[in-house]
């Protein structure tokens, strides 16, 4: 069964109008796992396991009774439509309806659903996606992500481009492990593929409204249908979300970390004949939020003796809240994002079954912050941040052979161009001298302009040889050629005390810096399918993440050569199985993995010969190893009840990490350089366990649903220096909902009452910072308990 294909006709809705409307609606894959908000009638009927990417459907037994079975969904993991259970890759597929009903519209919400995954969000620019411990690197505009993010087959040049309301989503699929052969550069840890719903030639519409505590309001709508017979169809979707803050600023009584987002997407689907389709997509999104204030997390050695003394000496107020919901700042805290783009995807299939695909795309991302960067109630650093203006163009051509023969293959060409024009600024206030210990910064302003270009091209191919009906071998290779250039211009400081400030942060021009890289991604795998219910597989894959040039001013006494960063290379081994048992009422998938990474890109200390001090830079730290086991189990034991669990164990460690940043306790003991070799990788919990349960029952003309899911992860190192004061304790987040669905005339309605973080657990969504000058640590907290109601109507 492919996503979007109606299977509800096999069920028996209580109201004929409900069945009429629901036949037009995409079926969910895993709504039982994710549903927290309005449960679509189809979701209540087809709730399933998130980890498996499968939806239980109602089919009749021989005796006429109803029994629930799991039926697989279609994915594009190998750039062709395939049954997820037949693909020898560990995959987690989340259905769009399930995400919608659960109220999970943001990238960081996927933390609760995807195995082996840690999404960290500090602000729209400083976000990262880590899979199996790889990817939680510091924010740097020259640093590529370890997990490639794709939106409707378009690669996004930075993770922040996915920080929007995920509206009208068809499917989110996570492919774990290096995927460079078919998905290109910078996928050493995996691929996150997001696809939106296509226009429909059957008229359909949906309107949804939600209200909750903390001034939460959301409106979502979509309409689709034919525009020109059965040749041209259109789709228009819209979402607006506003949410009040939950972090108390005790300086002036503000509530911080609110959000206000709006987005629209329009599509056209042109199908003049069966062998040709052209899909045109355009979208635009804005965010204006009083967002991203951090809170004090760890007070450092001796119960924060140093920070208490320093705060008292400079007249600042210390705000420490063990619930992580209080801060004290005196300046504006705001983030603004404007982004959008368009793509044209054309698919043409020849009479012989060969399929040619072209994807042409453009995207832009504009971000500007306003930050109280000193995190105190003093006018020390009034505003600091980095304004980003990012544009990208891409073109992909892909040829897929017919399926069903002894050999099938995919081959293609890819080109990607990205341009960034950024500005890093700091505005110091009259208390800067007291805060920094250098009075010449009082009332100064500094600005550094950064210009970055990327030209990337590649040729790729992957083939599968079906040796027998049971055995298949797959091999693939991709050659990537990349040119990068960077220029850094620091302007002369304004204000402050001359000539001291000019000597510290005076004007600088790096000139145009260039580098060229060539890398190879490769895959070799074997699959054995003894019967239709079992698949065993083993693979070895090589991936690479691009090198770069630090868009920064070199440390005093060093040349621009110190800014260059080598590519990061990964070698991954997988062994696993996929199974469907007891007539597809139970599904068990599991895999073992081992990944070695060389030249891992992270923060390192560098000695400045001019000042004889160490400063942090982005560099190649050495080696990282991650290994573990992942399992996804889903079951439909009796009619109306679905159970699922996704779990992973991940042992991610630095095999070699010398000259690492020191923790607060190491600095307090007089150490300057630290060796983290053998320590855990930052932001990588060993255990992630996500169980869920759903129960549905008919009550007369209505159907009721009760659902709950729990997302738990063990403790992990929160800061890159691995301080004990930055360790994040294990935590779990419980979500629950009660829903009822019915029909009215030619519409289906859905009402749900829900709670997210029902137990009001205090948890982390953003990485803990490294040790500050006060030897303290800050973090970005997750939201406390919320509760509300959602009403949805499908026409």
MIFIZA-304389 format. One record per residue: residue in three letters; z, x, y of N, C-alpha, C in turn. Coordinates in steps of 0.2 Angstrom, whole numbers, plus 5000, padded with zeros to 4 digits. Atoms other than C-alpha are relative to their C-alpha. Layout:
AlaZXYZXYZXY;...
END
This chain:
Unk500050044994500050005000500050045006;Unk500149964994499550075017500549965005;Unk499750034995500650045032499649955004;Unk500350054997500149885041499649954996;Unk500450055004499349805026500649954998;Unk499650055001500149635023500249994993;Unk499850015007501249615007500549945000;Unk499550054999502349475014499749934996;Unk500350065003501149345006500350004992;Unk499750005007501949394989500749975000;Unk499350034999503649334996500049925001;Unk500050074999504149154998500549985007;Unk499650024994504749125017500149934999;Unk499850075000505648965020499649965004;Unk500450044995504548905034499350035000;Unk500749985000502648905034499850035006;Unk500249964994502548955052500150075000;Unk499849935000503449105049499550054996;Unk500549975004502249155035499450015004;Unk500649994996500749125046500150065005;Unk499949954995501449235060500150074997;Unk499849935002502149375049499450034996;Unk500649975003500449395040499650055005;Unk500349964995499849465056500450065002;Unk499649944998501249595058500050054995;Unk500049945005501349765051500750004996;Unk499450015004502549775037500450075001;Unk499549944999504049895038500050044993;Unk499949965006504350035026500750014999;Unk499349985002506150075028500549965005;Unk499650034995506949945040500749994998;Unk499350015002508449925029500450065002;Unk499649944998508950105033500150005008;Unk500049994993508650095052500249945004;Unk499950054996508849925057500749995003;Unk499450014997510149895070499949955005;Unk500150054995509349785083499649944996;Unk500350075003508249625080499650024994;Unk500349995006507749625062499449954999;Unk500650045001505949565060500049964994;Unk499950035006505749435047499750044994;Unk500249965005504749555037500450064998;Unk499549955001506049685039500649984995;Unk499550035004507349575032499849994992;Unk500350015007506149535017499950074997;Unk500249945002505649715015500450065002;Unk499549954998507149825019499950054994;Unk500149955006507049995010500350075003;Unk499749944998507550175010499750045005;Unk500349964995507250285025499850064997;Unk500249935002507250445015499450004995;Unk500550005005505950385002499349985004;Unk500650024997504750315015499649944996;Unk500350055004504450165004500449935001;Unk499850074998504649975006500149964993;Unk500050045006505349864992499649935002;Unk500350074999504249704990500249954995;Unk499850055005504549544981499449984995;Unk500550025005503549524965500349964995;Unk499850055005503649394951500150034994;Unk499949985007504349434934499649964996;Unk500350045004503549364919500349934999;Unk499650065001504849234918500049965007;Unk500050034994504449184936500550015005;Unk499549984995505949254944499850055004;Unk500249954995505949374958500450064999;Unk499749945001506249554956499850055006;Unk500249954994506249694970499750064997;Unk500349945002505149844967499850045006;Unk500249964994504749994978499350024999;Unk500749985000502950024983499950055005;Unk500049944995502450184991499549985006;Unk500450004994501650205008499550055000;Unk500549954999500150305014500150045005;Unk499949954994500250465024499450045000;Unk500649964999499050585031500350075000;Unk499749935000500050745026499550054999;Unk500549955001498450825020499449985003;Unk500550024996497350755033499549954997;Unk500350065003496750615022500549954997;Unk499550055001497550455017500150014992;Unk499849995007498550475001500749974999;Unk499350035002500050394992500550055001;Unk499449954999501650484998500250034994;Unk499749975006502250504980499550044996;Unk500549955004500650594975499950065004;Unk500149944996500750724989500650054998;Unk499549955002501650884983500350045006;Unk499749984994502550905000500649965001;Unk499450044999504350855004499949965007;Unk500250054994504050705016500549955001;Unk499650064998505150585025499649965005;Unk500450054996504250435032500449945003;Unk499650054996505050315045499549955003;Unk500450054998504250155048500149985008;Unk499950014993503950105067500449935001;Unk499650065000504649925064500850024999;Unk499349985002506250005057500350035006;Unk499749964994506450125072500149955005;Unk500050054994506149975084500649964999;Unk499450045002507449865075500650035001;Unk499349975000508749995075500250035007;Unk499949984993508550035094500050075000;Unk500149925000508050215090499350015003;Unk500649994997506750245103499950075003;Unk500149944997507050425108500050064994;Unk500149945005506750595099500750024997;Unk499449985002508550635098500349954995;Unk499850055005508850475088499850014993;Unk500249985006507950545074500550044996;Unk499549975003509450645070500349964995;Unk499750055005510150495061499649984994;Unk500550025005508650475050499750054995;Unk500449955003507850635045500450054996;Unk499649955004508550745031499850075003;Unk500149934998508750935035499850015008;Unk500350004993508450895054500650005005;Unk499550004995509450935069499650005007;Unk500350004993508750875086500550005005;Unk499549994995509650935101499749995007;Unk500350024994509450865118500550025006;Unk499549984994510250945134499749965006;Unk500350044995508950875146499250004998;Unk500750015003507050825144499650074999;Unk500349935001506551015146500350044995;Unk499649965004507951085136500149964993;Unk499950045007507650995119499750044995;Unk500349965006507251065102500149964994;Unk500050045007506951005084500050064995;Unk499949955005507651115070499949964993;Unk500150025007507151085052500350064995;Unk499849955004508151175039500350065004;Unk499749954996509051275053499550045004;Unk500549964996507451345061499749955005;Unk500250044995507051285078500449995006;Unk499550014995508651275088500050075005;Unk500049954996508051415100500249985007;Unk499950014993508551435118499449975004;Unk500650034996507451335131499750065004;Unk500449964997506051445137499349985000;Unk500750034999504351395144499550044996;Unk500449965004503551535135500150004993;Unk499850005007504351505118499749934997;Unk500250055004503451395106500549974995;Unk499650045004504251265095499950024993;Unk500149985007504551305076499849934996;Unk500250075003504251115072499449975005;Unk500550034996502551055078500049935000;Unk499950074999502550885086499349975001;Unk500750034999500950775085500149935002;Unk500050074998500650605094499349984999;Unk500750025002499150515086499550064999;Unk500449945002498450675079499950055006;Unk500149964994498650765096500750055000;Unk499549955000499750925096500350005007;Unk499750004993501050925110500350075001;Unk499849934998501351095118500750015001;Unk499349984999503151075121500449934997;Unk499650055003504550965112500149945006;Unk499850054995504950875129499549955001;Unk500550054999503250785129500149944995;Unk499950055004503950685115500749965002;Unk499450034997505550635125499849945004;Unk500250064997504950465129500249944996;Unk499850065004505250285123499450004995;Unk500550005006504350285106499949924999;Unk500250075000503550115109499449984995;Unk500550035004502450015097499850064995;Unk500149945004502650155084499849974993;Unk500250025006501750135067500450044995;Unk499649955005502550285058500250065003;Unk499849934999503550445060500150034994;Unk500049975007503250565046500350075002;Unk499849935000504150735044499850044994;Unk500249965006503350865033500450065001;Unk499649945000504551005029499750064997;Unk500349935002504151185027499450015004;Unk500649984996502651285035499449954998;Unk500650045001501151175038499450025004;Unk500549974996500051295047499349994998;Unk500750005002498551275036499649945003;Unk500450054998498051105041500249985007;Unk499850024993499151075057500150065005;Unk500149954995498951245065500650045002;Unk499549954999500051365074500749965002;Unk499350034998501951345077500249954996;Unk499750055004502351245062500450044994;Unk499749965005503451375053500649964996;Unk499450045003504851245050499749934997;Unk500350075002503751085048499649975006;Unk500450044995502750955057500449935001;Unk499750064999503450795065499449965003;Unk500650034998501950675066500249925002;Unk499950064997502050515077499449965001;Unk500650045000500750375075500249945003;Unk499950074997500650215086499549954996;Unk500450055003499950055080499349995003;Unk500750014997498050025082499949935002;Unk500250074998497249875090499849964994;Unk500150055006497049725078499449955002;Unk500550054998495549615077500349934998;Unk499750065000496749475073500549995006;Unk499650014995497649405088500750004998;Unk499349995001499449455089500450025006;Unk499649994994500849465102500850014998;Unk499349995002502649515102500450015007;Unk499649994994504049505115500750004998;Unk499349985002505849575114500450015006;Unk499549994995507349575125500750024997;Unk499349985003509049665122500450015006;Unk499549994995510649665132500650034996;Unk499449975003512249765128500550035005;Unk499549974995513749845136499850065003;Unk500249954995513649975149499449995003;Unk500550024996512349885158499350024997;Unk500649985004511049915144499549945000;Unk500550065000509449805146499350044998;Unk500749975003507749835137499649944999;Unk500550055002506149735137499450044997;Unk500649975003504749775126499549944998;Unk500650055002503049685123499450034998;Unk500649975003501449715114499549944999;Unk500550055002499849615113499350034998;Unk500649975003498249645103499649954998;Unk500550055002496649555098499350035001;Unk500749994999494749555098499849995008;Unk500350014993493849585115499349994999;Unk500750015001492049585108499949984993;Unk500150015006491949495092500450044995;Unk499649955005492349605077499850075001;Unk500249944998491649755086500550045004;Unk499549974995492949795100500649965000;Unk499350034999494849765100500450045005;Unk499649974995496149805112500849994998;Unk499350015001498049835112500350025006;Unk499649984994499249845127500849994998;Unk499250005001501149885125500350035006;Unk499649984994502549905137500750004998;Unk499349995001504349955137500350025007;Unk499649984994505649965151500850004997;Unk499349995002507450025147500450035006;Unk499549984996508950045158500750004997;Unk499449995003510650105153500550035004;Unk499549974996512250145162500350064997;Unk499749945002513150305161500749994996;Unk499450005004514650355150500450065001;Unk499649944998515250515157500349995007;Unk499750024994516550495170500150075005;Unk499949944995516450615186500649985004;Unk499450024996518250615192500050025007;Unk500049984993517750695208499949945005;Unk500250064996516950535215500049944997;Unk500050065003517150405202499349984997;Unk500750025003515250405196500050004993;Unk500250005007514650365179499350044999;Unk500649965001513450495174499750004993;Unk500450005006512150515160499749934998;Unk500350075001511350345163499250024999;Unk500749995001509450325160499649945003;Unk500450054998508050225167499350024999;Unk500649985003506350235158499549945000;Unk500550065000504750135159499350044997;Unk500649975003503150165149499549954998;Unk500550045002501450085145499550044996;Unk500649975004500050115133499549954999;Unk500550045001498350045132499550034995;Unk500549975005497050065118499449954999;Unk500750045002495250015113499850034993;Unk500349985007494550015095499349975000;Unk500850025000492650015094499850014993;Unk500349995006491949985077499349964999;Unk500750045000490049945078499849994993;Unk500250015007489849965059500650034996;Unk499549985004490950005044500150085000;Unk499949935001490650195044500250035006;Unk499849974994491050225062500649965004;Unk499550034996492650195072500250055006;Unk499849954994493150265090500649965003;Unk499350024997494950245096500150045006;Unk499849974994495350275114500749985002;Unk499350024998497150285120500250035006;Unk499749984993497950305137500749985000;Unk499350024999499750305141500350045006;Unk499749974994500950345155500749985000;Unk499350015001502850365155500450035006;Unk499649974995504150395169500849994998;Unk499350015001506050425168500350035006;Unk499649984995507250435182500849984998;Unk499350015003509050465176500550045004;Unk499549964998510650525183500350034994;Unk500049985007510650625168500350074999;Unk499949935003511250775158500550045003;Unk499449964998512950825165500350024993;Unk499649975006513850935152500749995002;Unk499350004999515650925149500450064996;Unk499749945002516951055145500249994992;Unk499850015007517151085126500550044997;Unk499549955002518051245122500350045006;Unk499649964994519351325134500050074999;Unk500049935001519151495126500750024997;Unk499449975003520551615120500649985004;Unk499450014997522351585123500149935004;Unk500050064998522151405126499749995007;Unk500350004994521051435141500350035006;Unk499649964994522151555151499650025005;Unk500449974995520751635159499749955005;Unk500350054996519851485165500549965005;Unk499550034996521451405171500250055006;Unk499949954994521851565182499450005005;Unk500549994995520151575189499949945004;Unk500050064996520051395193500549995005;Unk499550014995521651395202499950055005;Unk500149954995521151555211499549985005;Unk500650024996519551475218500149935003;Unk499850064997520351305221499649944997;Unk500350045003519351215208500449954995;Unk499650045005519951065197499750014993;Unk500250005007519951085178500049934997;Unk500050065004519350935169499850014993;Unk500149995007519550945151500249944996;Unk499950075004519450785140499850014993;Unk500149995007519650805121499549954997;Unk500550045002518450655120499350015002;Unk500649984997517150745129499649955004;Unk500450054996516750605141500250015008;Unk499849994993517450675158499850075003;Unk500249944997516750805170500349995007;Unk499950004993517050855188499550045004;Unk500549974996515550895199500049975007;Unk500050034993515250865218499349995002;Unk500750004998513350875219499649954996;Unk500550055004511850765213499850034993;Unk500249985007511450765195499449954998;Unk500550045001509750695191499450034997;Unk500649985004508150715180499449955001;Unk500650054999506450645184499450034996;Unk500649985004504950655172499449955001;Unk500650045000503150595174499550034995;Unk500449975005502050615159499549954998;Unk500550055002500450535152499450044997;Unk500649975003498750575144499649954997;Unk500550045004497350515134499650034995;Unk500449975006496350545118499549954998;Unk500650035003494750495110500050034993;Unk500149985007494750495091499449964997;Unk500650035003493050465082500050024993;Unk500149995007492850445063499449974998;Unk500750035003491150435055500050024993;Unk500049995007490950425036499349994998;Unk500750005002489250465028500049954994;Unk500150045007488550365013500250044994;Unk499849965006489050505002500850015000;Unk499250005000490950485007500350055004;Unk499849954996491050635018500249975007;Unk499750034993492150595034500150065005;Unk500049954995491950685050500449975006;Unk499550024995493350675063500050045006;Unk499949964994493450725081500549975004;Unk499450024995495050715092499950045006;Unk500049974994494850755110500649975004;Unk499450034997496450745121500150045006;Unk499749974995497250785137500749975001;Unk499450034998499050775142500350045006;Unk499749974994500150815157500749985000;Unk499350015000502050835159500350035006;Unk499749984994502950845175500749995000;Unk499250015001504850875176500350045006;Unk499649964994506050915191500749984999;Unk499250015001507950925189500350015007;Unk499549984994509350915202500650014996;Unk499449985004510851005194500650025004;Unk499449974997512651035200500150064994;Unk500049955006512451205190500750045000;Unk499349975001514251265193500549964996;Unk499650055004514951115184500850005003;Unk499450014997516451115196500049955006;Unk500050044994516951015211500050045006;Unk500049954994516651165223499250005001;Unk500749994998515051185233499850074999;Unk500249935001514551345224499350014998;Unk500850015002512851315215499849935001;Unk500150074999512351155223499449974996;Unk500650025004510651145214499750054997;Unk500349955003509851245201499649974994;Unk500450035006508451215188499350035000;Unk500749985000506651235184499649945000;Unk500550054999505251125190499450024995;Unk500649985004503851115177499449955001;Unk500650034999502051065179499650024994;Unk500349975006501251075162499349954998;Unk500650035002499451025157499750034994;Unk500349975006498551045141499349964998;Unk500750035003496751005133500050034993;Unk500149985007496351005115499449974997;Unk500650035004494850975103500150024993;Unk500049995008494850965084499449974997;Unk500650025004493350945073500250014992;Unk499850005006493750905055499549964995;Unk500550035005492650875039500449994994;Unk499750015006493450795024499549984994;Unk500450025005492550785007500249934997;Unk499850065004492550624996500550014996;Unk499449995005494050594985499749984994;Unk500250025006493950574967499650044996;Unk500349955004492950724962500450054997;Unk499549945003493550884953500350045006;Unk499749964994493750964970499949965006;Unk500050034993494150894987500250055005;Unk499849954995494350985003500049975007;Unk500050024993494650975022499950075003;Unk500149944996493951105034499949985007;Unk500150024993493851115053500150065005;Unk499949964994493951195070500549975005;Unk499650024995495251185083500150045006;Unk499949964994495451235101500649975004;Unk499550034995496951215113500150055006;Unk499949964994497251265131500649975003;Unk499450024996498851255141500150045006;Unk499949964993499251295159500749975002;Unk499450024997500951285166500150045007;Unk499849974993501451315185500749975001;Unk499350024999503351315186500350045005;Unk499649974994504651355199500750004998;Unk499349995001506451415195500450015006;Unk499750004994507551385209500850005000;Unk499350015000509451405214500250005007;Unk499850014993510251345230500850014999;Unk499349985000511951425233500449965006;Unk499650034995513351335243500550055003;Unk499549964997514751405254500550034996;Unk499549985005515851425239499750054995;Unk500349965005514651535229500350074999;Unk499649945001515551695233500650004996;Unk499450015003517151635227499949984992;Unk500250025007516351565211499750064996;Unk500449945003515251715207500450075001;Unk499749934999516351855214499650045004;Unk500449964995514951905226499849965006;Unk500050044994515051845243499349995003;Unk500750004997513251885248499649954998;Unk500450065002512651735239500149945004;Unk499850064997513451615250499449975004;Unk500550034996512251485257499350034999;Unk500649975002510751575249499549954996;Unk500550045004509151505241499550054997;Unk500549965003508051595228499549964996;Unk500550035003506451545220499650054996;Unk500549965004505351615206499549964997;Unk500650045003503651555202499750034994;Unk500349985006502951565185499349974998;Unk500750035002501151545179499850024993;Unk500149985008500751535160499449974998;Unk500650035003499051515152500050014992;Unk500149995007498751495133499349974998;Unk500650025003497051495125500050014992;Unk499949995007497151465106499449964996;Unk500550035005495751435093500150024993;Unk499949995008495751425074499449974996;Unk500450035005494651395059500449994994;Unk499550025005495451315044499649974994;Unk500250045005495151245027500550004994;Unk499650005005496051185012499749964994;Unk500350045005495451124995500549994994;Unk499650025006496251044979499550004994;Unk500450005006495551074962500449964995;Unk499750055005495950934950499850034993;Unk500249975006495951044934500049954994;Unk500150055005496350904923500349935003;Unk499750064998497050724925500750015002;Unk499349994999498750794926500150065004;Unk499949944996498550964934499650015006;Unk500449984995497951014951500350065004;Unk499849944996497951174962499749995007;Unk500250004993497851184981500150065003;Unk500049944996497451324992499749995006;Unk500350004993497151345010500250065004;Unk499949944996497051465024499849985007;Unk500250024993496951455043500150075004;Unk500049944996496451605055500149975007;Unk499850024994497251585072499950065005;Unk500149954995496651675088500349985006;Unk499750034994497651665104500150065005;Unk499949954994497651745121500549965005;Unk499550024995499151725133500050045006;Unk499949964994499351775151500649975004;Unk499450024997500851765162500150045007;Unk499949964994501251805180500749975003;Unk499350024997503051805188500050025007;Unk500049984993503251805207500749975003;Unk499350024997505051805214499950015008;Unk500150004993505051755232500650045003;Unk499549974997506151845245500649955001;Unk499550054999507851755246500149985007;Unk499950034994508251645260500849995001;Unk499250004999510051655268500350064997;Unk499649955003511451755261500150055004;Unk499949944996511951925267499650054998;Unk500549945001510652055269500450075001;Unk500549995005510352185262500249994993;Unk499850005007511452155247499749954996;Unk500350055005510651995241499350024999;Unk500749985002508952065243500050064995;Unk500049955006509452215232500149974994;Unk499950035006510052095219499549964998;Unk500550055002508751965219499450005005;Unk500549994996507352035230499349984998;Unk500750025003505451995229499850044995;Unk500349965005504552045214499349964998;Unk500650035003502752015207499850044994;Unk500249965006502352065189499350015000;Unk500850005002500452045191499949964994;Unk500250045006499451965177500250044994;Unk499849975007500252005160499649974995;Unk500450035005499151975145500250034993;Unk500049985007499251985126499649964996;Unk500550035005498151935111500350014994;Unk499750005007498751885094499549974995;Unk500350045005497951845078500549994994;Unk499550025005498951765064499649964994;Unk500350035005498551695047500549954997;Unk499650055004499351535039499649994993;Unk500350005007499051515020500549954996;Unk499650045005499651395006499750014993;Unk500250015007499551394987500549964996;Unk499650055003500251254977499749984993;Unk500250035006500251184960500449934999;Unk499750065001500551004955499949974993;Unk500150035006500850924938500349934999;Unk499950075000500850734935500049984993;Unk500050025007501350694917499849934999;Unk500150085001501250504920500049985007;Unk500050034993500950394936500750005003;Unk499350004997502850394938500350065002;Unk499649944999503250574939499550055003;Unk500449944997502550724950500550065001;Unk499649934999503150904949499650045004;Unk500549954996502551034961500450065002;Unk499749944997502851214967499550035004;Unk500449974995502151304982500350065003;Unk499849944996502151464992499649995006;Unk500450014993501651455011500250055004;Unk499849954994501551575025499849975006;Unk500150034993501651515043500250055005;Unk499949964994501751595060500149965006;Unk499950034993502451555077499850055005;Unk500349964995501551625092500550055004;Unk499749964995502151775102500049985007;Unk500050024993502351765121500250065004;Unk499849964995502851845137500549965004;Unk499450034996504551805145499849995007;Unk500250014993504151725162500650015004;Unk499449994996505551815170499950075003;Unk500049944997505951965181500450054995;Unk499749955004506352125170500750025002;Unk499449984999508052185169500050075005;Unk500149944995508352325183500050064996;Unk500149945004507652485177499550004995;Unk500450015006506552415164499349985003;Unk500750024998504652385165499849934997;Unk500250075003503652225161499950004993;Unk500150005007503352285144500649974996;Unk499450035003505152225140500049934999;Unk500150085000504552045143499649984994;Unk500550025006503352045127500449984994;Unk499650035006503951945112499550004994;Unk500550005006503051975095500049934996;Unk500050065004502551825084500650004995;Unk499550015005503851755072499649974993;Unk500450015006503251745053500549974995;Unk499550035005503951635039499650004993;Unk500350005007503651645020500549954996;Unk499650065003504251485011499849994993;Unk500150025007504451434993500349934999;Unk499750075001504651254987499949994992;Unk500150035006504951174970500449935000;Unk499750064999505250994968499649954995;Unk500350055004504850824960500049945004;Unk500050074997504450644965500049954994;Unk500050055006504850494953500149935002;Unk499950075000504750304952500249984994;Unk499750025007505850234938500149935000;Unk499850075002506250064930499649965004;Unk500550044998504649984935500050005008;Unk500049994993504750054953500649975004;Unk499450034997506549984956500450065002;Unk499649944998507250164958499550065001;Unk500449944998506450314967500550065001;Unk499649934999507150494966499650055001;Unk500449944998506350634975500550065002;Unk499649944999507150814976499650065000;Unk500449945000506550984980500550065002;Unk499749944998507251164982499650045004;Unk500449964995506751274996500350075001;Unk499749944998506951455001499450035005;Unk500549984994506151525018500350065003;Unk499849934997506251705024499650005007;Unk500349994993505851735043500150075002;Unk499949944997505451895050499850005008;Unk500150004993505451935069500249945003;Unk499850074997506451775073500150015007;Unk500050004993506351735091500749975002;Unk499350024998508151715099500250045006;Unk499749964995509251785112500350064998;Unk499749945002509751965112500250045006;Unk499849964994510652085123499650065001;Unk500549944998509652225132500450045006;Unk499749954996510352375141499650015006;Unk500449984994509852395159500250075002;Unk499849934998509752585163500250005007;Unk499849994992509952555182500749975001;Unk499350024999511552455181500550014994;Unk499649985006512152515164500449944997;Unk499750065003512552335159499549974995;Unk500450035005511952225145499849935003;Unk500250074997510952065150499649964994;Unk500450045005510251925139499349995001;Unk500750015000508451915135499749964994;Unk500450025006507251825123499750054997;Unk500349945003506751945110499949984992;Unk500050015008506451965091500650034997;Unk499349985002508151975084500050044993;Unk500049975007507652025066499849954995;Unk500250045006507751915050500549944999;Unk499650065002508351745045499849974994;Unk500250035007508451665028500349935000;Unk499850075001508651475025499849984993;Unk500150035007508851395007500449944999;Unk499650065001509451235000499649954995;Unk500350055004509051074991500149945004;Unk500050064996508550904998499849954995;Unk500250065004508550734989500049945004;Unk500150064997508050564993500049954995;Unk500050055005508550414983500049935003;Unk500050074998508150224985500049964994;Unk499950045006508550084974500049925002;Unk500050074999508249894973500349974994;Unk499750025006509449844959500049934999;Unk500150085001509449654962499749975006;Unk500450034995508549534973500550005006;Unk499750014994509149544991500450075002;Unk499549944999510149714989499550065000;Unk500349945000509449884994500550055001;Unk499549944999510350054993499650065001;Unk500449944999509750224999500550055002;Unk499749944998510350395002499550065001;Unk500449934999509550555009500550055002;Unk499549954999510550715008499650074999;Unk500249935001510250895010500550055001;Unk499649944999511151065008499650055002;Unk500449954997510551205019500550065001;Unk499749944998511151385019499650045004;Unk500449974996510451455034500450065004;Unk499649944998511051635039499550055004;Unk500349954997510551775050500050064995;Unk500049955005510051915038500050075004;Unk500049954996509852035053500049985007;Unk500050024993510452005071500550045003;Unk499649954996511152155080499949995007;Unk500050014992511452165099500049935002;Unk500050074998511851985099500549985005;Unk499450024995512851895113500649994996;Unk499350005003514651905110500449945002;Unk499650064999515851765108500550015005;Unk499549994995517251725120500650044998;Unk499449965003518551795108499850075000;Unk500249935001517551955106500050035007;Unk500049974993517251975125500850015002;Unk499349994998519151945128500350064996;Unk499849945004519452085115499750075003;Unk500349944998518352205125499450024998;Unk500649985003516852205115499449985005;Unk500650024997515052205123499549984996;Unk500550025005513852205109500349974993;Unk499850035006514052105093499450004995;Unk500450005006513252095076500149944996;Unk499950065003512951925069499750004993;Unk500450005007512051975053500549984995;Unk499650035005512751875039500349935002;Unk499750064997513351735051499549944999;Unk500450065001512751555050499549995006;Unk500550014994511151505061500349955004;Unk499750054996511651405076499749934999;Unk500350075001511451215075499849984993;Unk500250015007511251215056500649984996;Unk499550025005512451105047499850014993;Unk500249995007512551145028499949934997;Unk500150065003512650965023499849945005;Unk500250064996511750815030499949944995;Unk500050065005512050645021499949945004;Unk500150074996511350475027499949954995;Unk500150065004511750325016499949945004;Unk500150074997511250145019500149954995;Unk500050065005511449975012499749945004;Unk500350064997510549805016500149954995;Unk500050065005510849635009499749945004;Unk500350064997509749485013500149944996;Unk499950065004509949305008499749945004;Unk500250064997509149135011500549955001;Unk499550064998510148995020499649955002;Unk500450054998509048845020499450025003;Unk500649984997507648875032500050075003;Unk499949944997508349035038500150064995;Unk499849945004508549215031500550045004;Unk499549964997510049315035500050074997;Unk500049935002510249505035500750035002;Unk499549964999511749615034499850074999;Unk500249935001511449805036500550055003;Unk499649954997512349965039499750074997;Unk500249945002511950145039500550055003;Unk499549954998512950305041499750075000;Unk500349934999512350475047500650055001;Unk499449955001513550615042499750075000;Unk500249935000513350805045500750045000;Unk499549955000514550945041500150045006;Unk499949964994515251065054499550055000;Unk500649954999514051195061500250045007;Unk499949964994514051335074499649975006;Unk500350044994513751255091499650055005;Unk500349964995513351405102499750064997;Unk500449945003512151555099500550064999;Unk499649945002513651675099500549994995;Unk499650025006514551585085500750015001;Unk499350004999516151575093500449944997;Unk499650055003517551485085500249945005;Unk499950054995517851395101499449955001;Unk500650054999516051315100499849974994;Unk500150035006516151265082500049925001;Unk500050085000515651075080500349984994;Unk499750035006516750985068499549954997;Unk500450055003515850875055500249935002;Unk500050074998515550695060499549964997;Unk500550055002514750535055500049945005;Unk500150054996514050395065499849944996;Unk500150065004514050215058499749955005;Unk500350054996512850085064500049944995;Unk500050075004512849895058499749955004;Unk500350064997511949735062500149944995;Unk500150065004511949555057499449965004;Unk500550034997510349455059499849944997;Unk500250075002509549285057499249995002;Unk500750014998507649245057499849934997;Unk500350065001506649085057499449995003;Unk500750024997505048995062500149945005;Unk500050054995504648885077499349995002;Unk500750024999502948805078499550064997;Unk500449945002501648955077500350075002;Unk499749944998502949085081500650014995;Unk499449985004504349185071500550035005;Unk499549984996505949215080500550044996;Unk499649965003507249345076500650015005;Unk499449994996509049365083500550044996;Unk499549955003510249505079500650025005;Unk499549974997511949565084500150074997;Unk499949945003512249745082500550055004;Unk499549954997513349895086499750074997;Unk500249945001512850075087500650055001;Unk499449965000514150205083500649965000;Unk499550055000515250065078500850035000;Unk499349985000516850175075500150055006;Unk499949974994516650255092500150084999;Unk499949935002516450435085499850045006;Unk500249954995516350575098499650064996;Unk500549955004514850685093499650035005;Unk500449964996513650805100499249995000;Unk500850005000511750785105499750065003;Unk500349944997511550945115500450064998;Unk499649945002511951125110500550025004;Unk499549974996513451205116499850065003;Unk500349944996513151335129500450064997;Unk499749945002513551515126500650025005;Unk499449994996515151595133499850015008;Unk500249994993515151575152500550055003;Unk499649944997515951695165500849984999;Unk499350025001517651595162500150004992;Unk499950005007517451615143500149934997;Unk500050075002517251425141499349984997;Unk500650035003515951315132500049935002;Unk500150074999515151155137499549974995;Unk500550045005514151025127499749945004;Unk500350074997513150865130500249954995;Unk499750045004514050725122499549944998;Unk500450065002513250585112500449935003;Unk499750064997513550405117500649974996;Unk499550045003515150305113499749944997;Unk500250075003515150135104499649965005;Unk500450054997513850015110499949944996;Unk500150065004513649835105499649955005;Unk500550044996512349705110499649954996;Unk500450055004511049575105499350015002;Unk500750004999509249565103499649944998;Unk500550065002507949425103499350025000;Unk500749985001506249445097499649944998;Unk500550055002504749325096499350034998;Unk500749985002503149355086499549945000;Unk500550055000501649255090499450014996;
END
